[in-house]
C-alpha cells in the first residue's frame, strides 16, 4: 500500500512537470500559473501543494513573484528549469525504466 502512495505522488509530480514541458514547448523562459495548470489536468489542490513543494525543492521549477507578468495575479507563477526539462526527457529515454525521480512512464500511464 505504501508503494502505491509513493507512486501516486510521483505521478502527480510528473503530470505537472510534463504539462509545463508541453505547454512551454520546453522553453525555460515560459512562465505560467502552475496551480491553474494542475486544476486543468485534474489534480486536487492537496496533491498540487505536495507536488509543487517537491518540484520547487528539487529545482525542477522556478517560482516568480505573483502578478509580475501580463498582469496575471496568480500565486503560483513558475517556469520549468533546465533540470526539469532534463527530468521529463529522461523519463522518455526508456519508458520501461524508472529514473532517479519518477517511476517508468509505462507504469504511470496504466
C-alpha positions in Angstrom: 0.0 0.0 0.0 2.8 2.5 0.9 4.4 2.0 -2.5 1.1 2.9 -4.2 1.1 6.2 -2.3 4.7 6.9 -3.4 3.9 6.1 -7.0 0.8 8.2 -6.9 2.7 11.2 -5.6 5.4 10.7 -8.2 2.8 10.5 -10.9 1.2 13.9 -9.8 4.6 15.5 -9.8 5.4 14.1 -13.3 2.0 15.1 -14.7 2.5 18.7 -13.6 6.1 18.8 -14.9 5.2 17.1 -18.1 2.3 19.6 -18.7 4.7 22.5 -18.1 7.1 21.0 -20.6 4.4 20.5 -23.1 2.8 24.0 -22.7 6.1 25.8 -22.8 7.4 23.7 -25.6 10.4 23.0 -23.3 11.1 26.8 -23.1 12.7 27.6 -19.7 11.6 31.2 -20.0 7.9 30.5 -20.4 6.1 31.5 -17.2 2.7 30.0 -16.3 0.3 29.6 -13.4 1.0 26.1 -12.3 -1.9 25.8 -9.9 -4.3 26.6 -12.7 -2.4 24.1 -14.9 -2.8 21.4 -12.2 -6.6 22.0 -11.9 -6.9 21.8 -15.7 -5.4 18.3 -15.7 -7.5 17.1 -12.7 -5.1 17.3 -9.8 -6.6 18.2 -6.5 -5.3 21.2 -4.5 -3.9 19.0 -1.8 -2.0 16.9 -4.3 -0.9 20.0 -6.1 0.5 21.6 -2.9 2.6 18.5 -2.3 3.8 18.2 -5.9 4.6 21.9 -6.1 6.8 21.8 -3.0 8.7 18.8 -4.3 9.2 20.2 -7.8 10.4 23.5 -6.3 12.8 21.9 -3.7 14.4 19.8 -6.5 14.8 22.8 -8.7 12.6 21.4 -11.5 10.6 24.7 -11.4 11.5 28.3 -10.7 8.9 30.4 -8.9 8.2 34.1 -9.8 6.6 36.8 -7.7 2.9 36.9 -8.3 1.5 39.3 -10.8 4.8 40.1 -12.4 3.9 39.2 -16.0 1.0 40.0 -18.3 -0.9 41.5 -15.3 -1.8 38.0 -14.1 -2.1 37.8 -10.3 -1.8 34.1 -9.8 0.1 32.9 -6.7 2.0 30.1 -8.4 3.7 31.7 -11.4 6.6 29.4 -12.4 8.7 28.2 -15.3 10.2 24.8 -15.9 14.0 24.8 -15.3 16.7 23.2 -17.4 16.8 20.4 -14.7 13.1 20.0 -15.1 13.3 19.7 -18.8 16.0 17.0 -18.4 13.9 15.1 -15.8 11.0 14.9 -18.3 13.1 13.9 -21.2 14.9 11.2 -19.0 11.5 9.5 -18.5 11.1 9.0 -22.2 14.6 7.7 -22.9 13.3 4.2 -21.8 9.6 4.1 -20.9 10.2 0.8 -19.1 12.9 2.2 -16.8 12.5 4.3 -13.6 14.5 7.4 -13.4 16.0 8.9 -10.2 12.8 10.9 -9.6 10.0 9.1 -11.4 8.7 5.6 -12.0 8.7 4.2 -15.5 6.4 6.1 -17.8 4.7 2.9 -18.8 3.7 2.4 -15.1 2.5 5.9 -14.7 0.2 5.6 -17.7 -1.5 2.4 -16.5 
